[in-house]
Amino acid sequence: MSAKPGLFKASYHDENDLLPFDLKRVWTLLEQCHKLDLAISIGVSNFSINKLENFLSFATIPPAVNQVEMNASWQQKNLTEYCKAKSIIVTAYSPLGAKGTSWGNNDVMDSELLKEVAQAHGKTVAQVSLRWLYEQGVTFAVKSYNKERMKQNLEI
Ligand SMILES: NC(=O)c1ccc[n+]([C@@H]2O[C@H](COP(=O)([O-])OP(=O)(O)OC[C@H]3O[C@@H](n4cnc5c(N)ncnc54)[C@H](OP(=O)(O)O)[C@@H]3O)[C@@H](O)[C@H]2O)c1
């Protein structure tokens, strides 16, 4: 097995090992898992409206959930309306903007406006941000390794 120079840094892949992603086939198999009670719910992640439109043209079981990045600075208004109309639950990932990660930024946690709102309500910026998501009718996957912050994130 040899890696194509420049394509992968690690050499555990061969170009011939890579298959085109066949979404229709994958979803058909997931639908079978659901029908066999091997999966209670099946869903997607990072699907735009265009992707969902195409997807719903062949899916016999629509996705229960679409997990996408969503937070006070990346509000996903069109997508959430679309999903609501199609009865697809939206789960917001990086609900606090994933500050301190390689993909996130500080726009939510360092927002002066959110700080003002938080201060006015005796809450933290994280709590105000999560409450905003809750009020949009979406679910969210907030992550913390800190027990106190986990507790705080429940008290919205
Ligand atoms: N489907 C996808 O493509 C995708 C992509 C990215 C992420 N995700 C998932 O989404 C989940 C969460 O996203 P995320 O980790 O990117 O972002 P996030 O929940 O917006 O941010 C997590 C960061 O915020 C901190 N934090 C948590 N609660 C806080 C609070 N109350 N006050 C201050 N800081 C707080 C955490 O630090 P401490 O641990 O120190 O509290 C952690 O560094 C993860 O489970 C991840 O797997 C999914």
The ligand as an SDF file (V2000), in Angstrom:
LIG
                    3D

 48 52  0  0  0  0  0  0  0  0999 V2000
  -21.3760   17.1420   13.9290 N   0  0  0  0  0  0  0  0  0  0  0  0
  -20.2600   17.8380   13.7900 C   0  0  0  0  0  0  0  0  0  0  0  0
  -19.7230   18.0230   12.6910 O   0  0  0  0  0  0  0  0  0  0  0  0
  -19.6340   18.4570   15.0150 C   0  0  0  0  0  0  0  0  0  0  0  0
  -18.6230   19.4060   14.8790 C   0  0  0  0  0  0  0  0  0  0  0  0
  -18.0860   20.0020   16.0280 C   0  0  0  0  0  0  0  0  0  0  0  0
  -18.5290   19.6210   17.2920 C   0  0  0  0  0  0  0  0  0  0  0  0
  -19.5050   18.6850   17.3800 N   0  0  0  0  0  0  0  0  0  0  0  0
  -19.9830   18.2780   18.7540 C   0  0  0  0  0  0  0  0  0  0  0  0
  -20.6170   19.3360   19.4180 O   0  0  0  0  0  0  0  0  0  0  0  0
  -20.3710   19.2600   20.8220 C   0  0  0  0  0  0  0  0  0  0  0  0
  -20.0140   20.6110   21.4120 C   0  0  0  0  0  0  0  0  0  0  0  0
  -19.3640   21.4330   20.5140 O   0  0  0  0  0  0  0  0  0  0  0  0
  -17.9590   22.1390   20.7440 P   0  0  0  0  0  0  0  0  0  0  0  0
  -17.1630   21.4220   21.7640 O   0  0  0  0  0  0  0  0  0  0  0  0
  -17.3950   22.3710   19.3950 O   0  0  0  0  0  0  0  0  0  0  0  0
  -18.3180   23.5900   21.2420 O   0  0  0  0  0  0  0  0  0  0  0  0
  -19.0080   24.3320   22.4770 P   0  0  0  0  0  0  0  0  0  0  0  0
  -19.8860   23.4160   23.2520 O   0  0  0  0  0  0  0  0  0  0  0  0
  -19.5480   25.5820   21.8710 O   0  0  0  0  0  0  0  0  0  0  0  0
  -17.7350   24.7770   23.3130 O   0  0  0  0  0  0  0  0  0  0  0  0
  -17.0670   23.9180   24.1530 C   0  0  0  0  0  0  0  0  0  0  0  0
  -16.0640   24.7870   24.9130 C   0  0  0  0  0  0  0  0  0  0  0  0
  -16.7640   25.7300   25.7230 O   0  0  0  0  0  0  0  0  0  0  0  0
  -16.3610   25.6000   27.0740 C   0  0  0  0  0  0  0  0  0  0  0  0
  -17.5540   25.7350   27.9210 N   0  0  0  0  0  0  0  0  0  0  0  0
  -18.5890   24.8660   28.0730 C   0  0  0  0  0  0  0  0  0  0  0  0
  -19.5140   25.3630   28.9260 N   0  0  0  0  0  0  0  0  0  0  0  0
  -19.0390   26.5760   29.3360 C   0  0  0  0  0  0  0  0  0  0  0  0
  -19.5110   27.5690   30.2250 C   0  0  0  0  0  0  0  0  0  0  0  0
  -20.6630   27.4360   30.8740 N   0  0  0  0  0  0  0  0  0  0  0  0
  -18.7670   28.6830   30.4090 N   0  0  0  0  0  0  0  0  0  0  0  0
  -17.5940   28.8560   29.7780 C   0  0  0  0  0  0  0  0  0  0  0  0
  -17.0830   27.9590   28.9230 N   0  0  0  0  0  0  0  0  0  0  0  0
  -17.8010   26.8150   28.7020 C   0  0  0  0  0  0  0  0  0  0  0  0
  -15.7070   24.2560   27.2240 C   0  0  0  0  0  0  0  0  0  0  0  0
  -14.5960   24.3370   28.0860 O   0  0  0  0  0  0  0  0  0  0  0  0
  -14.5250   23.4800   29.4520 P   0  0  0  0  0  0  0  0  0  0  0  0
  -14.5140   22.0310   29.0710 O   0  0  0  0  0  0  0  0  0  0  0  0
  -13.2450   23.9130   30.0650 O   0  0  0  0  0  0  0  0  0  0  0  0
  -15.7320   23.8520   30.2690 O   0  0  0  0  0  0  0  0  0  0  0  0
  -15.2120   23.9710   25.7920 C   0  0  0  0  0  0  0  0  0  0  0  0
  -13.8950   24.4900   25.6430 O   0  0  0  0  0  0  0  0  0  0  0  0
  -19.2740   18.2340   21.0180 C   0  0  0  0  0  0  0  0  0  0  0  0
  -19.8400   17.1320   21.6600 O   0  0  0  0  0  0  0  0  0  0  0  0
  -18.8080   17.8950   19.6130 C   0  0  0  0  0  0  0  0  0  0  0  0
  -18.5120   16.5300   19.4520 O   0  0  0  0  0  0  0  0  0  0  0  0
  -20.0820   18.1090   16.2950 C   0  0  0  0  0  0  0  0  0  0  0  0
  1  2  1  0
  2  3  2  0
  2  4  1  0
  4  5  1  0
  4 48  2  0
  5  6  2  0
  6  7  1  0
  7  8  2  0
  8  9  1  0
  8 48  1  0
  9 10  1  0
  9 46  1  0
 10 11  1  0
 11 12  1  0
 11 44  1  0
 12 13  1  0
 13 14  1  0
 14 15  2  0
 14 16  1  0
 14 17  1  0
 17 18  1  0
 18 19  2  0
 18 20  1  0
 18 21  1  0
 21 22  1  0
 22 23  1  0
 23 24  1  0
 23 42  1  0
 24 25  1  0
 25 26  1  0
 25 36  1  0
 26 27  1  0
 26 35  1  0
 27 28  2  0
 28 29  1  0
 29 30  1  0
 29 35  2  0
 30 31  1  0
 30 32  2  0
 32 33  1  0
 33 34  2  0
 34 35  1  0
 36 37  1  0
 36 42  1  0
 37 38  1  0
 38 39  2  0
 38 40  1  0
 38 41  1  0
 42 43  1  0
 44 45  1  0
 44 46  1  0
 46 47  1  0
M  CHG  2   8   1  16  -1
M  END
$$$$
